[in-house]
Structures are given as C-alpha cells and as structure tokens.
Amino acid sequence: MSAVATPARPTASRQNSSGINTRIVNRIVIYGLLALFAVFYLMPLFVMLVTSFKTMDEIQNGNMLSLPKAPTFDPWLKAWGETCVGLTCAGIKGYFWNSIKMVVPAVLISTMLGALNGYVLTKWRFRGATLVFGLMLFACFIPFQSVLLPMATILGSLGRFGVTLQNDVGTSFGLGNPTVNLVFVHVVYGLGFTTLFFRNYYEAFPTELIKAAQVDGASFFQIFRRIMLPNSMPIFVVTVIYQFTNIWNDFLFASAYAGTGDAMPMTVALNNVVNTSTGVVEYNVNMAAAMIAALPTLIVYVVAGRYFVRGLMAGAVKG
Amino acid sequence: MSSVATTQIKLTPERPRASTRARLQDALPKIVLAPSFAITIVFVYGFILWTIYLSFTNSKTFPSYVITGSRAYQRLWGWTFDSDPPSSWYTSITNMGIFGFLYIGICLALGLFLAILLDQKIRGEGVLRPIYLYPMALSFIVTGVAWKWFLDPGLGLEQTLHQWGWTSFHFDWIKNKDFVIYTVVIAGVWQASGFIMAMFLAGLRGIDGEIMKAAQIDGATTFQLYRRIVIPLLRPIFLSAFIVLAHLAIKSYDLVVALTSGGPGGSAWLPSNFMYEYTFKRNEMAVGSASAVIMLMTIVAIIVPYLYSELREKPR
C-alpha cells in the first residue's frame, strides 16, 4: 500500500509545495505593497500629529519621525487660544467658531432646498425639467473663478446697502456681514450638488406611492413631509456630510469674501498662522492648528466613512 | 404625472375658489423649484456673462463697463517667456499642463493598481481602505501645511534621511522654481488617489464573476485577465475618474497657496492662482477676468460633452 503510494507522492507534493510557495510569495508581495502605500498615506498625518506634541527644542534637534519624548499638550493650547493670526493673537478658537457658524446654516439650507428640488424634478416632472436640471448640474462644475468677481461686487453693494439700512432702520438684516455672505455663497454654489444627490435618490423611489397618496387627496407638501422625508434618511446623511466637508474645507470663497478681519473661517486663519513670518516659526503650534482644522472633517470621516464615500461617488459618477 | 393632477381638478367640486386652489396646487412644484432655478440663472450664468463682459473692458482696480475690445486677451497671450518680466500666464498654463498630466495620470494608475491589489481577497481590507481614502476628507490647506513640513529640506524628509546616515540625499524641490510644481503633484496625488482607488474598487466589485471564471478556465493568466478583460470593462470608471480629476486639477488653487505660497516668484502658479492674484491683488481686473474665462472654457470643453451624453443616455 505504502510502496505504491510513495512514488506518486513526491511529485504531487513537489507540485503542491511549489504552487503554495509562489502563492505565498505572491501574497507577501501584495501585502508588502499594500502596507507600503498605507505608510505613504499615513506619513504626513503621523508627522503632523507627533510634531504637534513636541517641544520646539525637540523639533529642532530631533528626528521628524520619532515619537515625542515628553509629550506636551501646550502647542494645542497655544494654537487654540494664543497664537497670532495676522496681528491678532488670540488663537484660532474664534475662527473655528466662525467656520461652525458658517457651515451649519449653509449645510441645512442647501440640503433642504436640494431635497425639495429633487422631489419636484423626479415626482412632479414638467416639460423642460431635464433642461432645468442640466443647467443646475453644470453649475457644479464651473470653476468658481468665473463668478468670483461679480459676486464680490454684489456682496460689496449689499454691504453698502446694509450700512444705509443700519443708519436708517437700525438693523442691517445681516447684509454686509461676512458670515452671512459666505452662507449665501455656499448655498448658491452648493445647490447643484444637493439637487443632484436628491434627484438621483428620488429617481428610484416608487412613483406609485405618490400617485396613491395623491388619489387620497394628499397635497404636494404633505406627500413630501409624510412620504418622501421619512424615507430619505440615507441621502440626507450623505448630502449633509458632503456639504459639510466641502464648505468646511473651502478656501477660495473664504479668502475672497472674508479674507481679513474677525470673520475669517478656519481655513483662511490656518493659512495665515502658517505663513505668519514674525519671530520664530513655531512648527508645533502650526501643526496643532492644522490638526484642529482637520479634526471636524476627520471625525465625520471616521464616524460615517461609508456615507462620505457614497457622497463622493454620487458627486463623481452621475447616476 | 400631470394626468393625475388633472383628474384631481375634475374631482374637486366646481367652485371657482377651489379651482383657483387647484391651479395653485398644480403650479406649486414649479413655484418651489423656481427660487433655486432663478438663483442658478443669475448667480451662475448671469455672473459668467458678467465676467466675460469684464474681460473685454479695461477694468483695473474697479470694474469699468466701457468695452475696449480684446486687450486683456492680447495681453495674456502676447506676453511670453521672452518678455521682461517673463509671462506669469505662460508659467501658469505650463504648470497646468505638467500638473494636470501627471496628477491625472498618476492618480489613475495608482488608483487602479491599489484597487486591483485590494481586490485580491485581502485580509484587513476594511482597515486599509479608509487609510488610503482619508486624505480626501482633509482640506487642501491642511494637506498643503502637512506636505510643506514634510518636504522642507531643513526639517522634513531630507533632514531625517541625513540623520539616518544618508548624508548625500538632496531633495529641495519645494524651494526650487523649476521643480516646485512637482511637489504640488505629489501632495495632490496623495490627496486624491485613494478616492480614485475607491472608484475603481467599486467598478471591480461590479464585474460579473462568471466572466472572470470563464477566462480562467480558458487558461488566461492573471495578467492577461486584467489586461484583456477587466481593464476594458472598467472604461466607464476611467471616464468618470478622468472627469473628476480634470475638474479638480483645473480648480486647484488652495493647494498651491498652502504648500508653496505660489512658489519662488510665482513659479508654482496655476491659472486659478493667476486669476486670483491679478483680480484681487494686482488690480488688473480685466486680465484676471480673461484668465477666468479661459479656465471656464477649458472646463466647458471637458464637461459639456460628458454631461450631455450622461443626460441623454437614459431617455425617458
């Protein structure tokens, strides 16, 4: 029995083991490459993070990649409350709140409008709906440089009108307030995206349900509130995350319409902190400031990564 | 849809008031959509026309509305590398060419490569994917700050390798006016390639497993399988990814500002930086507007055929 089996065995096992060997080598190469790229993507964040916990002394004499020997939280505190943005030295906390004050209304308004638009464009189609949608969609892709200057002119006039109102009526109704301006700008240029998201989502929503509700006498808004909204949770999450990330990270509008003064959003303030060239450059404070600016979107990404990716995909691959 | 609405009108009792209400109900969807549409028409298309108009005037610090012809465009294109001072516009579009080509090319290649690697039934894919993708959640400003530090010859990579004993290592691209644009490529690729990977991965997961099996039974090697079957099947993803990247590339502005502050003597400028500088800092509004118009035309040439085909694809 064994004598018969033996001659066959070596060949079989040799084939087998060489097959297994190439497979193992393949796997090692694949995992090695994947790990290498993971290092490439993580490196800048890692360096930023460790640097933000080091003392200046350690930065100047130590290695960029080494862990902090005596981790200190001071750079973070300094970035938050003391560092100089331009000539004001009160940290970036005010600018962080500026961003929040700008992002929250802008995201809510643009998302709500997008939901309504998507609802109309899919469930109440009219002649020319595709053209309307096409025109709104194209607005997502324009380089904002092509509207930057007219918008600055209009915002300037509105601001002057606001001053007049302030003098005559006693309130400017927010006209000329940089944060209000930025909310307006982000709503206007975010509408295309939010409409796109909701339109594509509602496209797949069964129209029969709406017809049935209509026969039962439900009005336009009732259908929206009672039928569409309760079924729109996923796309709301996707849209809110997408808009939040985009508006929080915006720099072009922020620097054009609130580039100086107390109303600067976080991104502009960060750029100013890093490029302030008075005295010794405090790299640890700069890195802590950058981390603070990155944290809100990073947290959203960690908590709701799947929705984040879906939003990007929806914005990229028009359905 | 409208047929249902009509029945509804018929169903309601024929009182004049009710019919007014019904007509209002009928118009309501359009009324709801109207503000958004009006905003888009005015603030996107109206403003674009306004910018185009300005580019044909001689606006300097303030907008002027007297048409003076194509002076601004002649200035842009007639101002070459041989002029004194050499043309920043030519620098910007040359940079755009280098940046656009490398950024799009490397992102596509790297994204596809990583997606294929990740698609080999990898343990820990759930950990690796978010690591490749997270840079997309950061702002260009943060990316720029991080890479500025990392590439700084005195503090970053060069210094680290010197400490490790490789003292001849020299990498000062970020301070070198001929190479600074390549550092923008590095940071840009770092930020976007993970996302392109995710797009390709979604595409790979959508390929019918039967096709792959059939090819394997026919004796195709893995390499052949990918070259002949998988990659051709991913064509639509290539197109979408190209559109996304081209669009990001032309709009890139913040990254150059944060990473290089424009580079030595504006050597890292892209057209977007040129536009901003000329419009808001150098009081050459007409020239700035003309450059914005050229940027817009470039995007239009890429996006409009794409959108047109996408909207046409599924006739209703």
Interface residues (C-beta under 8 A of the other chain):
Chain A: I30 Y31 L33 L34 F37 A38 F40 Y41 L42 M43 P44 L45 V47 M48 T51 I59 N63 M64 L65 L113 L116 N117 V120 L121 K123 W124 R125 F126 T130 V132 F133 G134 L135 M136 L137 F138 A139 F141 I142 P143 F144 Q145 S146 V147 L148 L149 P150 M151 A152 T153 V188 Y189 L191 G192 T195 T207 K211 Q214 V215 S219 F220 F221 T245 W248 N249 D250 F251 L252 A256 T267 L270 N271 V274 N275 Y283 N286 M287 A290 A293 A294 T297 L298 V300 Y301 V302 G305 F308 V309 L312 M313 A316 V317 K318
Chain B: M1 S2 V4 A5 Q8 Q25 L28 P29 K30 V32 L33 P35 S36 F37 I39 T40 I41 F43 V44 Y45 G46 F47 I48 W50 T51 L54 P63 L114 L117 L118 Q120 I122 L128 P130 I131 Y132 L133 Y134 P135 M136 A137 L138 S139 F140 I141 V142 T143 V145 A146 W147 K148 W149 F150 L155 G156 L157 Q159 T160 Q163 W190 G194 F195 A198 M199 A202 I237 S240 A241 I243 V244 H247 I250 K251 Y253 D254 V257 A258 S261 S272 M275 Y276 T279 F280 M285 G288 S289 S291 A292 V293 M295 L296 I299 I303 V304 L307 E310 L311 R316
